[in-house]
Amino acid sequence: MSDQGREPGELPEDDEVLDAAVEQWLAEHSSGQSDEWPGHELLEDKHEGVTSEALHEAEINCPYCDTPFTVFLDLGEGSLTNIIDCERCCQPIQVRQQVDPASGELDGLDIGQDDDVL
């Protein structure tokens, strides 16, 4: 991260701060370790080393700030409603998944604010 082009006392851009934090984390955590990222074990079957077919990747938009991001749904749990936080504004988001009990496939996905009735 370079201070060139900034006035004394001027804060760096958010992207520069984030890039520097990621680089620092990678430097601290990747030396001498495998390339596995936190949470990788949730996607791998410990016995066979394959990705779990019950997890479904879905692209959603925050109902508060409209930021797009990816969520992973565990279809093996069946139909349910979870609360997750937006990656940008940290507001609570209701995520309701409807799973077909016969096929185990995703039938529907509803997204709403925490006080919405889904």
DSSP file with accessible surface (Angstrom, degrees, kcal/mol):
  #  RESIDUE AA STRUCTURE BP1 BP2  ACC     N-H-->O    O-->H-N    N-H-->O    O-->H-N    TCO  KAPPA ALPHA  PHI   PSI    X-CA   Y-CA   Z-CA
    1    1 A M              0   0  137      0, 0.0     2,-0.4     0, 0.0    16,-0.0   0.000 360.0 360.0 360.0 129.7    0.0    0.0    0.0
    2    2 A S        -     0   0   61      1,-0.1    14,-0.0     2,-0.1     0, 0.0  -0.793 360.0-157.7-108.0 143.3    1.5    3.3   -1.1
    3    3 A D    >   +     0   0  116     -2,-0.4     3,-1.4     9,-0.1    -1,-0.1   0.361  56.0 124.4 -94.2   2.4    1.0    6.7    0.5
    4    4 A Q  T 3  S+     0   0  172      1,-0.2     3,-0.1     3,-0.0    -2,-0.1  -0.392  71.2  22.1 -66.1 140.3    2.0    8.5   -2.7
    5    5 A G  T 3  S+     0   0   85      1,-0.3     2,-0.4    -2,-0.1    -1,-0.2   0.474  99.7 110.6  85.0   0.8   -0.6   10.9   -4.0
    6    6 A R    <   -     0   0   43     -3,-1.4    -1,-0.3     4,-0.0     3,-0.1  -0.870  67.8-122.1-110.1 144.5   -2.3   11.4   -0.6
    7    7 A E    >   -     0   0  139     -2,-0.4     3,-2.2     1,-0.1     2,-0.0  -0.475  47.0 -85.0 -73.7 150.6   -2.2   14.5    1.5
    8    8 A P  T 3  S+     0   0  125      0, 0.0    -1,-0.1     0, 0.0     3,-0.1  -0.363 118.9  18.4 -57.0 132.3   -0.8   14.1    5.1
    9    9 A G  T 3  S+     0   0   82      1,-0.3     2,-0.3    -3,-0.1    -2,-0.0   0.319  91.8 131.9  88.1  -8.3   -3.6   12.9    7.3
   10   10 A E    <   -     0   0   94     -3,-2.2    -1,-0.3     1,-0.1    -4,-0.0  -0.619  57.1-125.3 -78.4 132.9   -5.8   11.7    4.4
   11   11 A L        -     0   0  142     -2,-0.3    -4,-0.1    -3,-0.1     3,-0.1  -0.471  25.5-109.0 -77.3 148.0   -7.1    8.2    5.0
   12   12 A P        -     0   0   33      0, 0.0    -1,-0.1     0, 0.0    -9,-0.1  -0.285  43.8 -86.5 -70.1 161.0   -6.5    5.5    2.3
   13   13 A E     >  -     0   0  125      1,-0.1     4,-2.0     4,-0.0     3,-0.3  -0.316  37.0-114.1 -62.9 150.9   -9.4    4.3    0.2
   14   14 A D  H  > S+     0   0  136      1,-0.2     4,-2.6     2,-0.2     5,-0.2   0.878 117.0  54.9 -55.7 -40.6  -11.5    1.4    1.6
   15   15 A D  H  > S+     0   0  117      1,-0.2     4,-2.8     2,-0.2    -1,-0.2   0.889 106.5  51.0 -63.0 -37.4  -10.3   -0.9   -1.1
   16   16 A E  H  > S+     0   0   69     -3,-0.3     4,-2.4     2,-0.2    -1,-0.2   0.915 111.1  48.0 -66.3 -41.3   -6.6   -0.2   -0.2
   17   17 A V  H  X S+     0   0   70     -4,-2.0     4,-2.4     2,-0.2    -2,-0.2   0.936 113.8  47.2 -64.5 -44.2   -7.3   -0.9    3.5
   18   18 A L  H  X S+     0   0  104     -4,-2.6     4,-2.6     2,-0.2     5,-0.2   0.931 111.7  50.0 -64.1 -45.1   -9.1   -4.2    2.6
   19   19 A D  H  X S+     0   0   94     -4,-2.8     4,-2.5     1,-0.2    -1,-0.2   0.919 111.7  48.6 -59.9 -42.3   -6.3   -5.3    0.2
   20   20 A A  H  X S+     0   0   31     -4,-2.4     4,-2.4     1,-0.2    -1,-0.2   0.909 111.2  50.1 -65.7 -39.5   -3.7   -4.6    2.8
   21   21 A A  H  X S+     0   0   50     -4,-2.4     4,-2.6     2,-0.2    -2,-0.2   0.911 111.6  48.3 -65.9 -40.6   -5.6   -6.5    5.5
   22   22 A V  H  X S+     0   0   72     -4,-2.6     4,-2.8     2,-0.2     5,-0.2   0.935 111.8  49.4 -65.0 -45.1   -6.1   -9.5    3.1
   23   23 A E  H  X S+     0   0  129     -4,-2.5     4,-2.3    -5,-0.2    -2,-0.2   0.918 112.3  48.3 -60.3 -41.7   -2.4   -9.5    2.2
   24   24 A Q  H  X S+     0   0  118     -4,-2.4     4,-2.3     2,-0.2    -2,-0.2   0.932 112.1  48.5 -65.5 -43.9   -1.4   -9.4    5.9
   25   25 A W  H  X S+     0   0  115     -4,-2.6     4,-2.3     1,-0.2     5,-0.2   0.929 112.2  49.1 -62.1 -44.6   -3.8  -12.2    6.8
   26   26 A L  H  X S+     0   0   85     -4,-2.8     4,-2.0     1,-0.2     5,-0.3   0.904 110.9  50.0 -61.8 -40.8   -2.5  -14.3    3.9
   27   27 A A  H  X S+     0   0   68     -4,-2.3     4,-0.5    -5,-0.2    -1,-0.2   0.897 115.3  43.5 -64.3 -38.8    1.1  -13.7    5.0
   28   28 A E  H  < S+     0   0  113     -4,-2.3    -1,-0.2    -5,-0.2    -2,-0.2   0.813 125.0  31.6 -75.9 -31.5    0.3  -14.6    8.6
   29   29 A H  H  < S+     0   0   69     -4,-2.3    -2,-0.2    -5,-0.2    -3,-0.2   0.548 111.5  56.2-108.5 -10.2   -1.8  -17.7    7.8
   30   30 A S  H >< S+     0   0   63     -4,-2.0     3,-1.5    -5,-0.2     2,-0.4   0.647  70.8 109.8-102.6 -11.8   -0.4  -19.2    4.7
   31   31 A S  T 3< S-     0   0   86     -4,-0.5     3,-0.1    -5,-0.3    -4,-0.0  -0.469 100.9  -9.0 -70.1 119.9    3.2  -19.9    5.5
   32   32 A G  T 3  S+     0   0   91     -2,-0.4     2,-0.3     1,-0.2    -1,-0.3   0.612 114.0 109.0  74.3  10.4    3.8  -23.6    5.8
   33   33 A Q  S <  S-     0   0  123     -3,-1.5    -1,-0.2     1,-0.1    -4,-0.0  -0.775  73.1 -97.8-116.1 165.0    0.1  -24.4    5.6
   34   34 A S        -     0   0   71     -2,-0.3    -1,-0.1     1,-0.1     0, 0.0  -0.181  37.9-106.0 -71.2 172.1   -2.1  -26.0    3.1
   35   35 A D  S    S+     0   0  162      2,-0.0     2,-0.2     0, 0.0    -1,-0.1   0.249  77.1 127.6 -84.2  13.0   -4.2  -24.0    0.7
   36   36 A E        -     0   0  106      1,-0.0     3,-0.0     3,-0.0    -2,-0.0  -0.492  49.7-144.6 -74.8 140.0   -7.4  -24.9    2.5
   37   37 A W    >   -     0   0  134     -2,-0.2     3,-2.2     1,-0.1     4,-0.2  -0.675  34.6 -78.5-101.6 158.7   -9.5  -21.9    3.6
   38   38 A P  T 3  S+     0   0   96      0, 0.0    -1,-0.1     0, 0.0     0, 0.0  -0.309 119.7  21.7 -58.4 130.7  -11.6  -21.6    6.7
   39   39 A G  T >  S+     0   0   20     -3,-0.0     3,-1.8     3,-0.0     4,-0.5   0.388  81.3 124.4  93.6  -2.1  -14.8  -23.6    6.4
   40   40 A H  G X>  +     0   0   31     -3,-2.2     3,-1.4     1,-0.3     4,-0.8   0.839  66.1  66.3 -59.3 -29.1  -13.5  -25.9    3.6
   41   41 A E  G 34 S+     0   0   88      1,-0.3    -1,-0.3    -4,-0.2     3,-0.2   0.741  90.2  64.5 -67.8 -18.8  -14.4  -28.9    5.7
   42   42 A L  G <4 S+     0   0  131     -3,-1.8    -1,-0.3     1,-0.2    -2,-0.2   0.770 105.8  43.9 -72.2 -24.8  -18.1  -28.0    5.4
   43   43 A L  T <4 S+     0   0   34     -3,-1.4     9,-1.7    -4,-0.5     2,-0.4   0.571 104.8  73.6 -94.6 -12.3  -17.9  -28.7    1.6
   44   44 A E  B  < S-A   51   0A  85     -4,-0.8     2,-0.6     7,-0.2     7,-0.2  -0.854  77.4-128.4-109.8 139.2  -15.9  -31.9    1.7
   45   45 A D     >  -     0   0   59      5,-2.8     4,-3.1    -2,-0.4     5,-0.3  -0.740  20.3-145.4 -77.7 120.0  -17.0  -35.3    2.8
   46   46 A K  T  4 S+     0   0  173     -2,-0.6    -1,-0.2     1,-0.2    -5,-0.0   0.786  94.6  47.3 -62.8 -26.0  -14.4  -36.4    5.3
   47   47 A H  T  4 S+     0   0  176      1,-0.1    -1,-0.2     3,-0.1    -2,-0.0   0.857 128.0  19.7 -84.6 -35.5  -14.6  -40.0    4.2
   48   48 A E  T  4 S-     0   0  144      2,-0.2    -2,-0.2    -3,-0.1    -1,-0.1   0.572  91.4-128.2-112.8 -13.7  -14.4  -39.6    0.5
   49   49 A G     <  +     0   0   53     -4,-3.1     2,-0.3     1,-0.2    -3,-0.1   0.780  65.6 127.1  71.2  26.2  -12.9  -36.1    0.0
   50   50 A V        -     0   0   72     -5,-0.3    -5,-2.8     1,-0.0    -1,-0.2  -0.787  68.6 -92.7-114.6 159.2  -15.7  -35.1   -2.4
   51   51 A T  B     -A   44   0A  99     -2,-0.3    -7,-0.2    -7,-0.2     2,-0.2  -0.464  46.4-109.0 -68.8 136.7  -18.0  -32.0   -2.4
   52   52 A S    >   -     0   0   44     -9,-1.7     3,-0.8    -2,-0.2    -1,-0.1  -0.475  18.2-150.7 -67.9 130.3  -21.2  -32.7   -0.6
   53   53 A E  T 3  S+     0   0  191      1,-0.2    -1,-0.2    -2,-0.2    22,-0.1   0.607  90.4  71.0 -78.3 -10.4  -24.1  -32.8   -3.1
   54   54 A A  T 3  S+     0   0   30     21,-0.1    21,-3.2    20,-0.1     2,-0.3   0.708  80.4  88.9 -78.7 -18.5  -26.5  -31.5   -0.4
   55   55 A L  E <   -B   74   0B  42     -3,-0.8     2,-0.4    19,-0.2    19,-0.2  -0.639  60.4-167.2 -83.4 136.6  -24.9  -28.0   -0.5
   56   56 A H  E     -B   73   0B  72     17,-2.8    17,-3.3    -2,-0.3     2,-0.5  -0.985  13.5-140.6-125.6 129.4  -26.4  -25.6   -3.1
   57   57 A E  E     -B   72   0B 122     -2,-0.4     2,-0.4    15,-0.2    15,-0.2  -0.766  25.1-179.1 -90.3 128.4  -24.8  -22.3   -4.1
   58   58 A A  E     -B   71   0B  12     13,-2.9    13,-2.9    -2,-0.5     2,-0.6  -0.991  23.5-140.1-132.1 140.3  -27.2  -19.4   -4.6
   59   59 A E  E     +B   70   0B 121     -2,-0.4     2,-0.3    11,-0.2    11,-0.2  -0.864  33.1 171.5 -97.3 121.9  -26.6  -15.8   -5.6
   60   60 A I  E     -B   69   0B   7      9,-2.8     9,-2.5    -2,-0.6     2,-0.4  -0.855  27.7-132.9-126.4 166.0  -28.8  -13.4   -3.6
   61   61 A N  E     -B   68   0B  73     -2,-0.3     6,-0.1     7,-0.2     5,-0.1  -0.973  32.3-108.5-118.3 138.2  -29.1   -9.6   -3.2
   62   62 A C     >  -     0   0    2      5,-2.2     4,-1.6    -2,-0.4    51,-0.1  -0.393  19.3-142.2 -62.2 132.3  -29.5   -8.0    0.2
   63   63 A P  T  4 S+     0   0   46      0, 0.0    -1,-0.2     0, 0.0    50,-0.1   0.615  98.5  44.4 -73.8  -8.5  -33.0   -6.7    0.7
   64   64 A Y  T  4 S+     0   0   66      3,-0.1    -2,-0.0    48,-0.1    49,-0.0   0.883 133.2   9.7 -96.0 -56.2  -31.6   -3.6    2.5
   65   65 A C  T  4 S-     0   0   41      2,-0.1    -3,-0.0    26,-0.1     0, 0.0   0.422  90.6-126.3-109.9  -2.0  -28.6   -2.5    0.5
   66   66 A D     <  +     0   0  107     -4,-1.6     0, 0.0     1,-0.2     0, 0.0   0.648  51.5 157.9  64.9  19.4  -29.0   -4.6   -2.7
   67   67 A T        -     0   0   27     -6,-0.1    -5,-2.2     1,-0.0     2,-0.3  -0.586  37.6-133.0 -73.5 128.1  -25.5   -6.0   -2.5
   68   68 A P  E     +B   61   0B  77      0, 0.0     2,-0.3     0, 0.0    -7,-0.2  -0.620  38.2 153.2 -80.6 140.4  -25.1   -9.3   -4.3
   69   69 A F  E     -B   60   0B   9     -9,-2.5    -9,-2.8    -2,-0.3     2,-0.4  -0.974  40.3-102.8-158.2 167.1  -23.4  -12.2   -2.6
   70   70 A T  E     -B   59   0B  43     -2,-0.3     2,-0.3   -11,-0.2   -11,-0.2  -0.781  28.7-172.8 -99.0 136.9  -23.3  -15.9   -2.5
   71   71 A V  E     -B   58   0B  18    -13,-2.9   -13,-2.9    -2,-0.4     2,-0.5  -0.915  17.8-137.4-121.6 152.5  -24.9  -18.1    0.1
   72   72 A F  E     -B   57   0B 111     -2,-0.3     2,-0.4   -15,-0.2   -15,-0.2  -0.961  17.9-158.8-110.7 124.1  -24.5  -21.9    0.5
   73   73 A L  E     -B   56   0B   9    -17,-3.3   -17,-2.8    -2,-0.5     2,-1.1  -0.877  13.7-139.7-105.2 132.9  -27.7  -23.7    1.4
   74   74 A D  E >   -B   55   0B  61     -2,-0.4     3,-1.5   -19,-0.2   -19,-0.2  -0.765  19.5-177.5 -91.6  95.7  -27.7  -27.2    3.0
   75   75 A L  G >  S+     0   0   18    -21,-3.2     3,-1.6    -2,-1.1    -1,-0.2   0.722  74.7  74.3 -69.0 -18.9  -30.5  -28.9    1.1
   76   76 A G  G 3  S+     0   0   59    -22,-0.3    -1,-0.3     1,-0.3     3,-0.1   0.703  87.8  62.4 -65.3 -18.6  -30.0  -32.0    3.3
   77   77 A E  G <  S-     0   0  129     -3,-1.5    -1,-0.3     1,-0.3    -2,-0.2   0.564 102.6-141.2 -81.5 -12.0  -31.7  -30.1    6.1
   78   78 A G    <   -     0   0   23     -3,-1.6     2,-0.3    -4,-0.2    -1,-0.3  -0.390  52.3 -11.0  84.1-161.9  -34.9  -29.9    4.1
   79   79 A S  S    S+     0   0   73     20,-0.3     2,-0.3    -2,-0.1    19,-0.2  -0.582  83.2 133.8 -76.5 131.9  -37.2  -26.8    4.0
   80   80 A L  E     -C   97   0C  46     17,-1.5    17,-2.7    -2,-0.3     2,-0.4  -0.977  49.2-115.8-165.8 170.3  -36.3  -24.2    6.6
   81   81 A T  E     -C   96   0C  67     -2,-0.3     2,-0.3    15,-0.2    15,-0.2  -0.985  30.2-178.4-120.8 130.1  -35.7  -20.5    7.3
   82   82 A N  E     -C   95   0C  86     13,-2.7    13,-3.1    -2,-0.4     2,-0.5  -0.871  22.1-133.8-121.1 159.2  -32.4  -19.2    8.4
   83   83 A I  E     +C   94   0C  99     -2,-0.3     2,-0.3    11,-0.2    11,-0.2  -0.966  29.1 173.1-111.9 126.6  -31.2  -15.7    9.4
   84   84 A I  E     -C   93   0C  52      9,-2.5     9,-3.7    -2,-0.5     2,-0.4  -0.885  28.8-118.2-126.0 160.6  -27.9  -14.6    7.8
   85   85 A D  E     -C   92   0C 103     -2,-0.3     6,-0.1     7,-0.2     2,-0.1  -0.813  31.1-107.7-100.4 142.2  -26.2  -11.2    8.0
   86   86 A C     >  -     0   0    2      5,-2.2     4,-1.0    -2,-0.4    -1,-0.0  -0.404  21.9-134.4 -63.2 138.8  -25.4   -9.1    4.9
   87   87 A E  T  4 S+     0   0  137      2,-0.1    -1,-0.1   -20,-0.1    -2,-0.0   0.715 100.3  31.9 -68.9 -19.8  -21.7   -9.2    4.0
   88   88 A R  T  4 S+     0   0  181    -21,-0.1    -1,-0.1     3,-0.1    -2,-0.0   0.865 132.8  21.1-103.1 -55.7  -21.8   -5.4    3.5
   89   89 A C  T  4 S-     0   0   44      2,-0.1    -2,-0.1   -22,-0.1    -3,-0.0   0.541  88.7-134.7 -98.0  -6.5  -24.4   -3.7    5.7
   90   90 A C     <  +     0   0   89     -4,-1.0    -3,-0.1     1,-0.2     3,-0.0   0.595  50.9 149.6  66.0  14.3  -24.6   -6.5    8.4
   91   91 A Q        -     0   0   84     -6,-0.1    -5,-2.2     1,-0.1     2,-0.3  -0.492  55.1-102.1 -74.6 148.6  -28.4   -6.3    8.4
   92   92 A P  E     -C   85   0C  31      0, 0.0    22,-0.9     0, 0.0     2,-0.4  -0.549  38.8-164.3 -75.6 132.3  -30.2   -9.6    9.3
   93   93 A I  E     -CD  84 113C   0     -9,-3.7    -9,-2.5    -2,-0.3     2,-0.4  -0.962  14.5-136.5-119.8 131.0  -31.7  -11.3    6.2
   94   94 A Q  E     -CD  83 112C  26     18,-3.0    18,-2.0    -2,-0.4     2,-0.5  -0.735  19.6-170.5 -83.0 130.4  -34.3  -14.1    6.3
   95   95 A V  E     -CD  82 111C   5    -13,-3.1   -13,-2.7    -2,-0.4     2,-0.6  -0.970   2.0-172.7-123.5 111.1  -33.4  -16.9    3.8
   96   96 A R  E     -CD  81 110C  74     14,-2.9    14,-2.6    -2,-0.5     2,-0.4  -0.931   3.1-167.2-108.9 120.6  -36.2  -19.4    3.4
   97   97 A Q  E     -CD  80 109C   4    -17,-2.7   -17,-1.5    -2,-0.6     2,-0.5  -0.895   7.7-157.6-107.5 135.8  -35.5  -22.5    1.3
   98   98 A Q  E     - D   0 108C  45     10,-2.8     9,-3.7    -2,-0.4    10,-1.6  -0.974  13.9-168.9-111.5 121.9  -38.1  -24.9    0.1
   99   99 A V  E     - D   0 106C  12     -2,-0.5   -20,-0.3     7,-0.3     7,-0.2  -0.935  25.8-121.2-115.0 131.3  -36.8  -28.4   -0.7
  100  100 A D     >  -     0   0   46      5,-2.8     4,-2.7    -2,-0.4     5,-0.2  -0.575  20.3-149.1 -67.4 119.7  -38.7  -31.1   -2.5
  101  101 A P  T  4 S+     0   0  132      0, 0.0    -1,-0.2     0, 0.0   -23,-0.0   0.817  92.1  48.6 -65.2 -27.9  -38.8  -34.0    0.0
  102  102 A A  T  4 S+     0   0   97      1,-0.1    -2,-0.0     3,-0.1    -3,-0.0   0.942 126.1  22.4 -78.2 -46.2  -38.8  -36.6   -2.8
  103  103 A S  T  4 S-     0   0   65      2,-0.1    -1,-0.1     1,-0.0     3,-0.1   0.701  91.0-133.7 -95.4 -22.0  -36.0  -35.3   -5.0
  104  104 A G     <  +     0   0   36     -4,-2.7     2,-0.2     1,-0.3   -26,-0.1   0.581  60.9 135.0  77.1  10.2  -34.0  -33.3   -2.4
  105  105 A E        -     0   0  131     -5,-0.2    -5,-2.8     1,-0.1     2,-0.3  -0.574  66.7 -94.4 -93.5 156.2  -33.8  -30.5   -4.9
  106  106 A L  E     +D   99   0C  46     -7,-0.2    -7,-0.3    -2,-0.2     3,-0.1  -0.515  38.3 177.9 -70.1 122.5  -34.3  -26.8   -4.2
  107  107 A D  E     -     0   0C 107     -9,-3.7     2,-0.3    -2,-0.3    -8,-0.2   0.738  64.1 -10.5 -93.7 -32.8  -38.0  -25.8   -5.1
  108  108 A G  E     -D   98   0C  19    -10,-1.6   -10,-2.8     2,-0.0     2,-0.4  -0.989  49.6-152.4-165.3 158.0  -37.8  -22.2   -4.0
  109  109 A L  E     -D   97   0C  50     -2,-0.3     2,-0.4   -12,-0.2   -12,-0.2  -0.976  12.7-170.3-141.7 120.9  -35.8  -19.5   -2.2
  110  110 A D  E     -D   96   0C  58    -14,-2.6   -14,-2.9    -2,-0.4     2,-0.4  -0.945   2.5-166.2-114.9 137.6  -37.3  -16.5   -0.5
  111  111 A I  E     +D   95   0C  53     -2,-0.4     2,-0.3   -16,-0.2   -16,-0.2  -0.961  19.7 151.8-121.6 136.2  -35.3  -13.6    0.8
  112  112 A G  E     -D   94   0C   1    -18,-2.0   -18,-3.0    -2,-0.4   -48,-0.1  -0.978  45.7 -86.1-155.9 167.8  -36.6  -10.9    3.1
  113  113 A Q  E >   -D   93   0C  62     -2,-0.3     3,-1.7   -20,-0.2   -20,-0.2  -0.321  54.1 -98.8 -70.4 165.3  -35.8   -8.4    5.8
  114  114 A D  T 3  S+     0   0   85    -22,-0.9    -1,-0.1     1,-0.3   -21,-0.1   0.766 123.1  44.9 -64.5 -22.8  -35.8   -9.7    9.4
  115  115 A D  T 3  S+     0   0  119      2,-0.1    -1,-0.3   -21,-0.0     2,-0.1   0.421  89.3 109.4-102.4   5.4  -39.3   -8.4   10.1
  116  116 A D  S <  S-     0   0   70     -3,-1.7     2,-0.7     1,-0.1    -4,-0.1  -0.456  70.5-126.0 -74.6 150.3  -40.9   -9.6    6.8
  117  117 A V              0   0  145     -2,-0.1    -2,-0.1     0, 0.0    -1,-0.1  -0.885 360.0 360.0 -97.4 113.1  -43.3  -12.5    6.9
  118  118 A L              0   0   59     -2,-0.7    -6,-0.0    -8,-0.1   -23,-0.0  -0.718 360.0 360.0 -96.8 360.0  -42.1  -15.1    4.4
